[in-house]
Amino acid sequence: MKITVLGTGGWGTALSQVLCDNGHTVTLWSHNPEKAEQMSKTRENPLLPGVKLPESLIFTGSMEQLGQQDLVVFATPSYAVRTTAAKAAPYLRPGTPLVSVSKGVERDTHNLMSQIIEEEVRKDCKVIALSGPSHAEEVGRKLPTTVATASRDLKAAEAIQDLFMTERFRVYTTDDVVGVELGGALKNIIALG
């Protein structure tokens, strides 16, 4: 499957690695073309020290390839989800599944990340949330991790589960989108408490 992950932070990079390891053709997009070029040369992300990225992982600073993708993963910081979704919208084919892995709640609207993507894209694309008590550096080092994928359409959640699941990256499914996204947004607050 051809997949683009939008966001070269630790989480987007770690999930790109999971998808590459599962045999998918993965492109990792950065809003900064120089960062994409540097990561392509070094095969590392400074946010994941010591994690060597797969040779098959493609890096880009362009969104033009989105029209040919089978799946797009939104992995930008929460404050950038709305602008990234708006930039991506013109390139997306109607019906392309979109996975939201960004954690947070939008400050002014109190919208969840999947709601923001739905608002900005408006192309009959299903948005599926993937979140859980996870850390990018642990996923990058291939330590055991569990997350959940959520959609009002359980079959869509199950399809995403199949794409991401490995022996070390366990994915469970639910139709509780709000619960999964709020759990992901609040996990650090709870951990600190």
Secondary structure, DSSP 4 states (H G I P E B T S, - for coil): -EEEEE--SHHHHHHHHHHHHTT-EEEEE-SSHHHHHHHHHHS--TTSTT-PPPTT-EEES--GGGGG-SEEEE-S-GGGHHHHHHHHGGGPPTT--EEE----B-TTT--BHHHHHHHHH-SS--EEEEE-S--HHHHHTT--EEEEEE-SSHHHHHHHHHHH--SSEEEEEES-HHHHHHHHHHHHHHHH-
